[in-house]
Amino acid sequence: MSIGIAPATRTANDQSDQRVDFNLRFLHAGIADPALFSGVPPDALLFLLPDDDPAFVAGEITAGVAALSRGQDVYFRHVRVADLPVLPPRSAPAGPVAGERRVSYGADGEITYVHRGGYQDEGALEADIERYAR
């Protein structure tokens, strides 16, 4: 008897985005219950196979087999999606957008850092401290 795998019908970006979201949910569940991580070899690439998305599973198996062919250790783990926490939607990127400035203040109210979205020399830092001083 042979088992067929449905071909993946998603783009690489869709697969990657879903992988990140799914792995974050698994990580949060594992923090709450470390037993979820038992049996996973420490140096293996972990590919999670959800019980509700055959197309995603097919993509993960393909990626895992490709990793195996490059000599990496791989571990596949079947996961019930209903057992994973639902995370709040991700917000905007944590860092500043180019051209945006973010000012950090210390406990004493002094400016400790001005992030300008790029490289900053000492002269520019002093000018920004003057500009953003309370």
Order of alpha helices (4+ residues) and beta strands (2+ residues): alpha-beta-alpha-beta-beta-beta-alpha
